[in-house]
Amino acid sequence: MHTTRKPPIAASRNKFKKVLSQYVKHQGLDLEVTLKSGERITLSKMRKIEGENVVSTTPRGVQSHLAIRDIQHLEVFVN
């Protein structure tokens, strides 16, 4: 009997962060994240990864910081 091992949580987080950072770089994509709390947030086109956070800046210059560890799900839309 063959069983598959789940990757360590840290490895999964690193892989998610790497994938997320690739999508964050493409401003032609709309990104919507669902947090572990259930809240859904659409990230602005001006966004970047800073350390363990996604920083999203509105056209008026207001910044919001989301901890990557709080993101449950990511949806990507082509605009």
Distance bins in CASP14 RR format, pairs under 12 A and 6 or more apart:
PFRMAT RR
TARGET T0000
AUTHOR 0000-0000-0000
RMODE 2
METHOD distances of the structure
MODEL  1
5 11 0 0 0 0 0 1 0 0 0 0 0
5 12 0 0 0 0 0 1 0 0 0 0 0
6 12 1 0 0 1 0 0 0 0 0 0 0
7 13 0 0 0 0 1 0 0 0 0 0 0
7 14 0 0 0 0 1 0 0 0 0 0 0
7 15 1 0 0 1 0 0 0 0 0 0 0
7 16 0 0 0 0 0 1 0 0 0 0 0
8 14 0 0 0 0 1 0 0 0 0 0 0
8 15 0 0 0 0 0 1 0 0 0 0 0
9 15 0 0 0 0 0 1 0 0 0 0 0
9 16 0 0 0 0 0 1 0 0 0 0 0
9 69 0 0 0 0 0 1 0 0 0 0 0
10 16 0 0 0 0 0 1 0 0 0 0 0
10 17 0 0 0 0 0 1 0 0 0 0 0
10 69 0 0 0 0 0 1 0 0 0 0 0
11 17 0 0 0 0 0 1 0 0 0 0 0
11 18 0 0 0 0 0 1 0 0 0 0 0
12 18 0 0 0 0 0 1 0 0 0 0 0
12 19 0 0 0 0 0 1 0 0 0 0 0
12 68 0 0 0 0 0 1 0 0 0 0 0
12 69 0 0 0 0 0 1 0 0 0 0 0
13 19 0 0 0 0 0 1 0 0 0 0 0
13 20 0 0 0 0 0 1 0 0 0 0 0
13 52 0 0 0 0 1 0 0 0 0 0 0
13 67 0 0 0 0 0 1 0 0 0 0 0
13 68 1 0 0 1 0 0 0 0 0 0 0
13 69 1 0 0 1 0 0 0 0 0 0 0
13 70 0 0 0 0 0 1 0 0 0 0 0
13 71 0 0 0 0 0 1 0 0 0 0 0
14 20 0 0 0 0 0 1 0 0 0 0 0
14 21 0 0 0 0 0 1 0 0 0 0 0
14 52 0 0 0 0 0 1 0 0 0 0 0
14 68 0 0 0 0 0 1 0 0 0 0 0
14 69 0 0 0 0 0 1 0 0 0 0 0
15 21 0 0 0 0 0 1 0 0 0 0 0
15 22 0 0 0 0 0 1 0 0 0 0 0
15 68 0 0 0 0 0 1 0 0 0 0 0
16 22 0 0 0 0 0 1 0 0 0 0 0
16 23 0 0 0 0 0 1 0 0 0 0 0
16 33 0 0 0 0 0 1 0 0 0 0 0
16 49 0 0 0 0 0 1 0 0 0 0 0
16 52 0 0 0 0 0 1 0 0 0 0 0
16 54 0 0 0 0 0 1 0 0 0 0 0
16 68 1 0 0 1 0 0 0 0 0 0 0
16 69 0 0 0 0 1 0 0 0 0 0 0
16 70 0 0 0 0 0 1 0 0 0 0 0
16 71 1 0 0 1 0 0 0 0 0 0 0
16 72 0 0 0 0 0 1 0 0 0 0 0
16 73 0 0 0 0 0 1 0 0 0 0 0
16 74 0 0 0 0 1 0 0 0 0 0 0
17 23 0 0 0 0 0 1 0 0 0 0 0
17 24 0 0 0 0 0 1 0 0 0 0 0
17 49 1 0 0 1 0 0 0 0 0 0 0
17 50 0 0 0 0 0 1 0 0 0 0 0
17 51 0 0 0 0 1 0 0 0 0 0 0
17 52 1 0 0 1 0 0 0 0 0 0 0
17 53 0 0 0 0 0 1 0 0 0 0 0
17 54 0 0 0 0 1 0 0 0 0 0 0
17 67 0 0 0 0 0 1 0 0 0 0 0
17 68 1 0 1 0 0 0 0 0 0 0 0
17 69 0 0 0 0 1 0 0 0 0 0 0
17 71 0 0 0 0 1 0 0 0 0 0 0
17 74 0 0 0 0 0 1 0 0 0 0 0
18 24 0 0 0 0 0 1 0 0 0 0 0
18 25 0 0 0 0 0 1 0 0 0 0 0
18 49 0 0 0 0 1 0 0 0 0 0 0
18 68 0 0 0 0 0 1 0 0 0 0 0
19 25 0 0 0 0 0 1 0 0 0 0 0
19 26 0 0 0 0 0 1 0 0 0 0 0
19 31 0 0 0 0 0 1 0 0 0 0 0
19 49 0 0 0 0 0 1 0 0 0 0 0
19 68 0 0 0 0 0 1 0 0 0 0 0
19 71 0 0 0 0 0 1 0 0 0 0 0
19 74 1 0 0 1 0 0 0 0 0 0 0
19 76 0 0 0 0 1 0 0 0 0 0 0
20 26 0 0 0 0 0 1 0 0 0 0 0
20 29 0 0 0 0 0 1 0 0 0 0 0
20 31 0 0 0 0 1 0 0 0 0 0 0
20 33 0 0 0 0 1 0 0 0 0 0 0
20 43 0 0 0 0 0 1 0 0 0 0 0
20 47 0 0 0 0 0 1 0 0 0 0 0
20 48 0 0 0 0 0 1 0 0 0 0 0
20 49 1 0 0 1 0 0 0 0 0 0 0
20 51 0 0 0 0 0 1 0 0 0 0 0
20 52 0 0 0 0 0 1 0 0 0 0 0
20 53 0 0 0 0 0 1 0 0 0 0 0
20 54 1 0 0 1 0 0 0 0 0 0 0
20 66 0 0 0 0 0 1 0 0 0 0 0
20 67 0 0 0 0 0 1 0 0 0 0 0
20 68 1 0 0 1 0 0 0 0 0 0 0
20 69 0 0 0 0 0 1 0 0 0 0 0
20 71 1 0 0 1 0 0 0 0 0 0 0
20 73 0 0 0 0 0 1 0 0 0 0 0
20 74 1 0 0 1 0 0 0 0 0 0 0
20 75 0 0 0 0 0 1 0 0 0 0 0
20 76 0 0 0 0 1 0 0 0 0 0 0
21 31 0 0 0 0 0 1 0 0 0 0 0
21 47 0 0 0 0 0 1 0 0 0 0 0
21 48 0 0 0 0 1 0 0 0 0 0 0
21 49 1 0 1 0 0 0 0 0 0 0 0
21 50 0 0 0 0 0 1 0 0 0 0 0
21 51 0 0 0 0 1 0 0 0 0 0 0
21 52 0 0 0 0 0 1 0 0 0 0 0
21 53 0 0 0 0 0 1 0 0 0 0 0
21 54 0 0 0 0 1 0 0 0 0 0 0
21 68 0 0 0 0 1 0 0 0 0 0 0
21 74 0 0 0 0 0 1 0 0 0 0 0
22 29 0 0 0 0 1 0 0 0 0 0 0
22 31 0 0 0 0 0 1 0 0 0 0 0
22 49 0 0 0 0 1 0 0 0 0 0 0
22 74 0 0 0 0 0 1 0 0 0 0 0
22 76 0 0 0 0 0 1 0 0 0 0 0
23 29 1 0 1 0 0 0 0 0 0 0 0
23 30 0 0 0 0 1 0 0 0 0 0 0
23 31 1 0 1 0 0 0 0 0 0 0 0
23 32 0 0 0 0 0 1 0 0 0 0 0
23 33 0 0 0 0 0 1 0 0 0 0 0
23 43 0 0 0 0 1 0 0 0 0 0 0
23 47 0 0 0 0 1 0 0 0 0 0 0
23 48 0 0 0 0 0 1 0 0 0 0 0
23 49 0 0 0 0 0 1 0 0 0 0 0
23 54 0 0 0 0 0 1 0 0 0 0 0
23 71 0 0 0 0 0 1 0 0 0 0 0
23 74 1 0 0 1 0 0 0 0 0 0 0
23 75 0 0 0 0 0 1 0 0 0 0 0
23 76 1 0 1 0 0 0 0 0 0 0 0
23 77 0 0 0 0 0 1 0 0 0 0 0
23 78 0 0 0 0 0 1 0 0 0 0 0
24 30 0 0 0 0 0 1 0 0 0 0 0
24 31 1 0 0 1 0 0 0 0 0 0 0
24 33 0 0 0 0 0 1 0 0 0 0 0
24 43 1 0 0 1 0 0 0 0 0 0 0
24 44 0 0 0 0 0 1 0 0 0 0 0
24 45 0 0 0 0 0 1 0 0 0 0 0
24 46 0 0 0 0 0 1 0 0 0 0 0
24 47 1 0 1 0 0 0 0 0 0 0 0
24 48 1 0 0 1 0 0 0 0 0 0 0
24 49 1 0 1 0 0 0 0 0 0 0 0
24 50 0 0 0 0 0 1 0 0 0 0 0
24 51 0 0 0 0 0 1 0 0 0 0 0
24 53 0 0 0 0 0 1 0 0 0 0 0
24 54 1 0 0 1 0 0 0 0 0 0 0
24 55 0 0 0 0 1 0 0 0 0 0 0
24 56 0 0 0 0 1 0 0 0 0 0 0
24 66 0 0 0 0 0 1 0 0 0 0 0
24 68 0 0 0 0 0 1 0 0 0 0 0
24 71 0 0 0 0 0 1 0 0 0 0 0
24 74 0 0 0 0 1 0 0 0 0 0 0
24 76 0 0 0 0 0 1 0 0 0 0 0
25 31 0 0 0 0 0 1 0 0 0 0 0
25 45 0 0 0 0 0 1 0 0 0 0 0
25 46 0 0 0 0 0 1 0 0 0 0 0
25 47 0 0 0 0 1 0 0 0 0 0 0
25 48 0 0 0 0 1 0 0 0 0 0 0
25 49 0 0 0 0 1 0 0 0 0 0 0
25 54 0 0 0 0 0 1 0 0 0 0 0
26 43 0 0 0 0 0 1 0 0 0 0 0
26 45 0 0 0 0 1 0 0 0 0 0 0
26 47 0 0 0 0 0 1 0 0 0 0 0
26 48 0 0 0 0 0 1 0 0 0 0 0
26 76 0 0 0 0 1 0 0 0 0 0 0
26 77 0 0 0 0 0 1 0 0 0 0 0
26 78 0 0 0 0 1 0 0 0 0 0 0
26 79 0 0 0 0 0 1 0 0 0 0 0
27 43 0 0 0 0 0 1 0 0 0 0 0
27 44 0 0 0 0 1 0 0 0 0 0 0
27 45 1 0 1 0 0 0 0 0 0 0 0
27 46 1 0 0 1 0 0 0 0 0 0 0
27 47 0 0 0 0 1 0 0 0 0 0 0
27 48 0 0 0 0 0 1 0 0 0 0 0
27 56 0 0 0 0 0 1 0 0 0 0 0
27 57 0 0 0 0 0 1 0 0 0 0 0
27 78 0 0 0 0 0 1 0 0 0 0 0
27 79 0 0 0 0 1 0 0 0 0 0 0
28 43 0 0 0 0 0 1 0 0 0 0 0
28 44 0 0 0 0 0 1 0 0 0 0 0
28 45 1 0 0 1 0 0 0 0 0 0 0
28 46 0 0 0 0 0 1 0 0 0 0 0
28 47 0 0 0 0 0 1 0 0 0 0 0
28 76 0 0 0 0 0 1 0 0 0 0 0
28 77 0 0 0 0 1 0 0 0 0 0 0
28 78 1 0 0 1 0 0 0 0 0 0 0
28 79 1 0 1 0 0 0 0 0 0 0 0
29 42 0 0 0 0 0 1 0 0 0 0 0
29 43 0 0 0 0 1 0 0 0 0 0 0
29 44 0 0 0 0 0 1 0 0 0 0 0
29 45 0 0 0 0 1 0 0 0 0 0 0
29 47 0 0 0 0 0 1 0 0 0 0 0
29 74 0 0 0 0 0 1 0 0 0 0 0
29 75 0 0 0 0 0 1 0 0 0 0 0
29 76 1 0 1 0 0 0 0 0 0 0 0
29 77 1 0 0 1 0 0 0 0 0 0 0
29 78 1 0 0 1 0 0 0 0 0 0 0
29 79 1 0 0 1 0 0 0 0 0 0 0
30 41 0 0 0 0 0 1 0 0 0 0 0
30 42 1 0 0 1 0 0 0 0 0 0 0
30 43 1 0 0 1 0 0 0 0 0 0 0
30 44 0 0 0 0 1 0 0 0 0 0 0
30 45 0 0 0 0 1 0 0 0 0 0 0
30 47 0 0 0 0 0 1 0 0 0 0 0
30 56 0 0 0 0 0 1 0 0 0 0 0
30 74 0 0 0 0 0 1 0 0 0 0 0
30 75 0 0 0 0 1 0 0 0 0 0 0
30 76 1 0 0 1 0 0 0 0 0 0 0
30 77 1 0 1 0 0 0 0 0 0 0 0
30 78 1 0 0 1 0 0 0 0 0 0 0
30 79 1 0 1 0 0 0 0 0 0 0 0
31 40 0 0 0 0 0 1 0 0 0 0 0
31 41 0 0 0 0 1 0 0 0 0 0 0
31 42 1 0 0 1 0 0 0 0 0 0 0
31 43 1 0 1 0 0 0 0 0 0 0 0
31 44 0 0 0 0 1 0 0 0 0 0 0
31 45 0 0 0 0 1 0 0 0 0 0 0
31 46 0 0 0 0 0 1 0 0 0 0 0
31 47 1 0 0 1 0 0 0 0 0 0 0
31 48 0 0 0 0 0 1 0 0 0 0 0
31 49 0 0 0 0 0 1 0 0 0 0 0
31 54 0 0 0 0 1 0 0 0 0 0 0
31 56 0 0 0 0 1 0 0 0 0 0 0
31 66 0 0 0 0 0 1 0 0 0 0 0
31 71 0 0 0 0 0 1 0 0 0 0 0
31 73 0 0 0 0 0 1 0 0 0 0 0
31 74 1 0 0 1 0 0 0 0 0 0 0
31 75 1 0 0 1 0 0 0 0 0 0 0
31 76 1 0 0 1 0 0 0 0 0 0 0
31 77 1 0 0 1 0 0 0 0 0 0 0
31 78 0 0 0 0 0 1 0 0 0 0 0
31 79 0 0 0 0 0 1 0 0 0 0 0
32 39 0 0 0 0 0 1 0 0 0 0 0
32 40 1 0 0 1 0 0 0 0 0 0 0
32 41 1 0 0 1 0 0 0 0 0 0 0
32 42 1 0 1 0 0 0 0 0 0 0 0
32 43 1 0 0 1 0 0 0 0 0 0 0
32 44 0 0 0 0 0 1 0 0 0 0 0
32 47 0 0 0 0 0 1 0 0 0 0 0
32 56 0 0 0 0 0 1 0 0 0 0 0
32 66 0 0 0 0 0 1 0 0 0 0 0
32 71 0 0 0 0 0 1 0 0 0 0 0
32 72 0 0 0 0 0 1 0 0 0 0 0
32 73 0 0 0 0 1 0 0 0 0 0 0
32 74 1 0 0 1 0 0 0 0 0 0 0
32 75 1 0 1 0 0 0 0 0 0 0 0
32 76 0 0 0 0 1 0 0 0 0 0 0
32 77 1 0 0 1 0 0 0 0 0 0 0
32 79 0 0 0 0 0 1 0 0 0 0 0
33 39 0 0 0 0 1 0 0 0 0 0 0
33 40 1 0 0 1 0 0 0 0 0 0 0
33 41 1 0 1 0 0 0 0 0 0 0 0
33 42 0 0 0 0 1 0 0 0 0 0 0
33 43 1 0 0 1 0 0 0 0 0 0 0
33 44 0 0 0 0 0 1 0 0 0 0 0
33 47 0 0 0 0 0 1 0 0 0 0 0
33 54 1 0 0 1 0 0 0 0 0 0 0
33 56 0 0 0 0 1 0 0 0 0 0 0
33 64 0 0 0 0 0 1 0 0 0 0 0
33 66 1 0 0 1 0 0 0 0 0 0 0
33 67 0 0 0 0 0 1 0 0 0 0 0
33 68 0 0 0 0 1 0 0 0 0 0 0
33 70 0 0 0 0 1 0 0 0 0 0 0
33 71 1 0 1 0 0 0 0 0 0 0 0
33 72 1 0 0 1 0 0 0 0 0 0 0
33 73 1 0 0 1 0 0 0 0 0 0 0
33 74 1 0 1 0 0 0 0 0 0 0 0
33 75 1 0 0 1 0 0 0 0 0 0 0
33 76 0 0 0 0 0 1 0 0 0 0 0
34 40 1 0 1 0 0 0 0 0 0 0 0
34 41 0 0 0 0 1 0 0 0 0 0 0
34 42 0 0 0 0 0 1 0 0 0 0 0
34 43 0 0 0 0 0 1 0 0 0 0 0
34 66 0 0 0 0 0 1 0 0 0 0 0
34 70 0 0 0 0 0 1 0 0 0 0 0
34 71 1 0 0 1 0 0 0 0 0 0 0
34 72 1 0 1 0 0 0 0 0 0 0 0
34 73 1 0 1 0 0 0 0 0 0 0 0
34 74 1 0 0 1 0 0 0 0 0 0 0
34 75 1 0 0 1 0 0 0 0 0 0 0
35 41 1 0 0 1 0 0 0 0 0 0 0
35 43 0 0 0 0 0 1 0 0 0 0 0
35 54 0 0 0 0 0 1 0 0 0 0 0
35 64 0 0 0 0 0 1 0 0 0 0 0
35 66 1 0 0 1 0 0 0 0 0 0 0
35 67 0 0 0 0 1 0 0 0 0 0 0
35 68 0 0 0 0 0 1 0 0 0 0 0
35 69 0 0 0 0 0 1 0 0 0 0 0
35 70 1 0 1 0 0 0 0 0 0 0 0
35 71 1 0 0 1 0 0 0 0 0 0 0
35 72 1 0 0 1 0 0 0 0 0 0 0
35 73 0 0 0 0 1 0 0 0 0 0 0
35 74 0 0 0 0 0 1 0 0 0 0 0
36 66 0 0 0 0 0 1 0 0 0 0 0
36 67 0 0 0 0 1 0 0 0 0 0 0
36 68 0 0 0 0 0 1 0 0 0 0 0
36 69 0 0 0 0 1 0 0 0 0 0 0
36 70 1 0 1 0 0 0 0 0 0 0 0
36 71 1 0 0 1 0 0 0 0 0 0 0
36 72 1 0 1 0 0 0 0 0 0 0 0
36 73 0 0 0 0 1 0 0 0 0 0 0
37 66 0 0 0 0 0 1 0 0 0 0 0
37 67 0 0 0 0 0 1 0 0 0 0 0
37 70 1 0 0 1 0 0 0 0 0 0 0
37 71 0 0 0 0 0 1 0 0 0 0 0
37 72 0 0 0 0 1 0 0 0 0 0 0
37 73 0 0 0 0 0 1 0 0 0 0 0
38 70 0 0 0 0 1 0 0 0 0 0 0
38 71 0 0 0 0 0 1 0 0 0 0 0
38 72 1 0 0 1 0 0 0 0 0 0 0
38 73 0 0 0 0 1 0 0 0 0 0 0
39 64 0 0 0 0 0 1 0 0 0 0 0
39 66 0 0 0 0 1 0 0 0 0 0 0
39 70 0 0 0 0 1 0 0 0 0 0 0
39 71 0 0 0 0 0 1 0 0 0 0 0
39 72 0 0 0 0 1 0 0 0 0 0 0
39 73 0 0 0 0 0 1 0 0 0 0 0
40 66 0 0 0 0 0 1 0 0 0 0 0
40 71 0 0 0 0 0 1 0 0 0 0 0
40 72 0 0 0 0 1 0 0 0 0 0 0
40 73 0 0 0 0 1 0 0 0 0 0 0
40 74 0 0 0 0 0 1 0 0 0 0 0
40 75 0 0 0 0 1 0 0 0 0 0 0
41 47 0 0 0 0 0 1 0 0 0 0 0
41 54 0 0 0 0 1 0 0 0 0 0 0
41 56 1 0 0 1 0 0 0 0 0 0 0
41 64 1 0 0 1 0 0 0 0 0 0 0
41 65 0 0 0 0 0 1 0 0 0 0 0
41 66 1 0 0 1 0 0 0 0 0 0 0
41 70 0 0 0 0 0 1 0 0 0 0 0
41 71 0 0 0 0 1 0 0 0 0 0 0
41 72 0 0 0 0 0 1 0 0 0 0 0
41 73 0 0 0 0 0 1 0 0 0 0 0
41 74 0 0 0 0 0 1 0 0 0 0 0
41 75 0 0 0 0 0 1 0 0 0 0 0
42 54 0 0 0 0 0 1 0 0 0 0 0
42 56 0 0 0 0 1 0 0 0 0 0 0
42 58 0 0 0 0 0 1 0 0 0 0 0
42 64 0 0 0 0 0 1 0 0 0 0 0
42 66 0 0 0 0 0 1 0 0 0 0 0
42 74 0 0 0 0 0 1 0 0 0 0 0
42 75 0 0 0 0 1 0 0 0 0 0 0
42 76 0 0 0 0 0 1 0 0 0 0 0
42 77 0 0 0 0 1 0 0 0 0 0 0
42 79 0 0 0 0 0 1 0 0 0 0 0
43 49 0 0 0 0 0 1 0 0 0 0 0
43 53 0 0 0 0 0 1 0 0 0 0 0
43 54 1 0 0 1 0 0 0 0 0 0 0
43 55 0 0 0 0 1 0 0 0 0 0 0
43 56 1 0 1 0 0 0 0 0 0 0 0
43 57 0 0 0 0 1 0 0 0 0 0 0
43 58 0 0 0 0 0 1 0 0 0 0 0
43 63 0 0 0 0 0 1 0 0 0 0 0
43 64 0 0 0 0 1 0 0 0 0 0 0
43 65 0 0 0 0 0 1 0 0 0 0 0
43 66 0 0 0 0 1 0 0 0 0 0 0
43 71 0 0 0 0 0 1 0 0 0 0 0
43 74 0 0 0 0 1 0 0 0 0 0 0
43 75 0 0 0 0 0 1 0 0 0 0 0
43 76 0 0 0 0 0 1 0 0 0 0 0
43 77 0 0 0 0 0 1 0 0 0 0 0
44 54 0 0 0 0 0 1 0 0 0 0 0
44 55 0 0 0 0 1 0 0 0 0 0 0
44 56 1 0 1 0 0 0 0 0 0 0 0
44 57 1 0 0 1 0 0 0 0 0 0 0
44 58 1 0 1 0 0 0 0 0 0 0 0
44 59 1 0 0 1 0 0 0 0 0 0 0
44 60 0 0 0 0 0 1 0 0 0 0 0
44 61 0 0 0 0 1 0 0 0 0 0 0
44 62 0 0 0 0 1 0 0 0 0 0 0
44 63 0 0 0 0 1 0 0 0 0 0 0
44 64 0 0 0 0 1 0 0 0 0 0 0
44 66 0 0 0 0 0 1 0 0 0 0 0
45 56 0 0 0 0 1 0 0 0 0 0 0
45 57 0 0 0 0 1 0 0 0 0 0 0
45 58 0 0 0 0 1 0 0 0 0 0 0
45 59 0 0 0 0 1 0 0 0 0 0 0
45 79 0 0 0 0 1 0 0 0 0 0 0
46 54 0 0 0 0 0 1 0 0 0 0 0
46 55 0 0 0 0 1 0 0 0 0 0 0
46 56 1 0 0 1 0 0 0 0 0 0 0
46 57 1 0 1 0 0 0 0 0 0 0 0
46 58 1 0 0 1 0 0 0 0 0 0 0
46 59 1 0 0 1 0 0 0 0 0 0 0
46 60 0 0 0 0 0 1 0 0 0 0 0
46 61 0 0 0 0 1 0 0 0 0 0 0
46 62 0 0 0 0 0 1 0 0 0 0 0
46 63 0 0 0 0 1 0 0 0 0 0 0
46 64 0 0 0 0 0 1 0 0 0 0 0
47 53 0 0 0 0 0 1 0 0 0 0 0
47 54 1 0 0 1 0 0 0 0 0 0 0
47 55 1 0 0 1 0 0 0 0 0 0 0
47 56 1 0 1 0 0 0 0 0 0 0 0
47 57 1 0 0 1 0 0 0 0 0 0 0
47 58 0 0 0 0 0 1 0 0 0 0 0
47 63 0 0 0 0 1 0 0 0 0 0 0
47 64 0 0 0 0 1 0 0 0 0 0 0
47 65 0 0 0 0 0 1 0 0 0 0 0
47 66 0 0 0 0 1 0 0 0 0 0 0
48 54 1 0 0 1 0 0 0 0 0 0 0
48 55 1 0 1 0 0 0 0 0 0 0 0
48 56 0 0 0 0 1 0 0 0 0 0 0
48 57 0 0 0 0 1 0 0 0 0 0 0
48 63 0 0 0 0 0 1 0 0 0 0 0
48 65 0 0 0 0 0 1 0 0 0 0 0
48 66 0 0 0 0 0 1 0 0 0 0 0
49 55 1 0 0 1 0 0 0 0 0 0 0
49 56 0 0 0 0 0 1 0 0 0 0 0
49 65 0 0 0 0 0 1 0 0 0 0 0
49 66 0 0 0 0 0 1 0 0 0 0 0
49 67 0 0 0 0 0 1 0 0 0 0 0
49 68 1 0 0 1 0 0 0 0 0 0 0
49 71 0 0 0 0 0 1 0 0 0 0 0
50 56 0 0 0 0 0 1 0 0 0 0 0
50 57 0 0 0 0 0 1 0 0 0 0 0
50 63 0 0 0 0 1 0 0 0 0 0 0
50 64 0 0 0 0 0 1 0 0 0 0 0
50 65 1 0 0 1 0 0 0 0 0 0 0
50 66 0 0 0 0 0 1 0 0 0 0 0
50 67 0 0 0 0 0 1 0 0 0 0 0
50 68 0 0 0 0 0 1 0 0 0 0 0
51 65 0 0 0 0 0 1 0 0 0 0 0
51 66 0 0 0 0 0 1 0 0 0 0 0
51 67 0 0 0 0 1 0 0 0 0 0 0
51 68 0 0 0 0 1 0 0 0 0 0 0
51 69 0 0 0 0 0 1 0 0 0 0 0
52 65 0 0 0 0 1 0 0 0 0 0 0
52 66 0 0 0 0 1 0 0 0 0 0 0
52 67 1 0 0 1 0 0 0 0 0 0 0
52 68 1 0 1 0 0 0 0 0 0 0 0
52 69 1 0 0 1 0 0 0 0 0 0 0
52 70 0 0 0 0 1 0 0 0 0 0 0
52 71 0 0 0 0 0 1 0 0 0 0 0
53 63 0 0 0 0 0 1 0 0 0 0 0
53 64 0 0 0 0 1 0 0 0 0 0 0
53 65 1 0 1 0 0 0 0 0 0 0 0
53 66 1 0 0 1 0 0 0 0 0 0 0
53 67 1 0 1 0 0 0 0 0 0 0 0
53 68 1 0 0 1 0 0 0 0 0 0 0
53 69 0 0 0 0 1 0 0 0 0 0 0
53 70 0 0 0 0 1 0 0 0 0 0 0
53 71 0 0 0 0 0 1 0 0 0 0 0
54 63 0 0 0 0 0 1 0 0 0 0 0
54 64 0 0 0 0 1 0 0 0 0 0 0
54 65 1 0 0 1 0 0 0 0 0 0 0
54 66 1 0 1 0 0 0 0 0 0 0 0
54 67 0 0 0 0 1 0 0 0 0 0 0
54 68 1 0 0 1 0 0 0 0 0 0 0
54 69 0 0 0 0 0 1 0 0 0 0 0
54 70 0 0 0 0 1 0 0 0 0 0 0
54 71 1 0 0 1 0 0 0 0 0 0 0
54 74 0 0 0 0 1 0 0 0 0 0 0
55 61 0 0 0 0 0 1 0 0 0 0 0
55 62 0 0 0 0 0 1 0 0 0 0 0
55 63 1 0 1 0 0 0 0 0 0 0 0
55 64 1 0 0 1 0 0 0 0 0 0 0
55 65 1 0 1 0 0 0 0 0 0 0 0
55 66 0 0 0 0 1 0 0 0 0 0 0
55 67 0 0 0 0 0 1 0 0 0 0 0
55 68 0 0 0 0 0 1 0 0 0 0 0
56 62 0 0 0 0 1 0 0 0 0 0 0
56 63 1 0 0 1 0 0 0 0 0 0 0
56 64 1 0 1 0 0 0 0 0 0 0 0
56 65 0 0 0 0 1 0 0 0 0 0 0
56 66 1 0 0 1 0 0 0 0 0 0 0
57 63 1 0 1 0 0 0 0 0 0 0 0
57 64 0 0 0 0 1 0 0 0 0 0 0
57 65 0 0 0 0 0 1 0 0 0 0 0
58 64 0 0 0 0 1 0 0 0 0 0 0
66 72 0 0 0 0 0 1 0 0 0 0 0
66 74 0 0 0 0 0 1 0 0 0 0 0
68 74 0 0 0 0 0 1 0 0 0 0 0
END
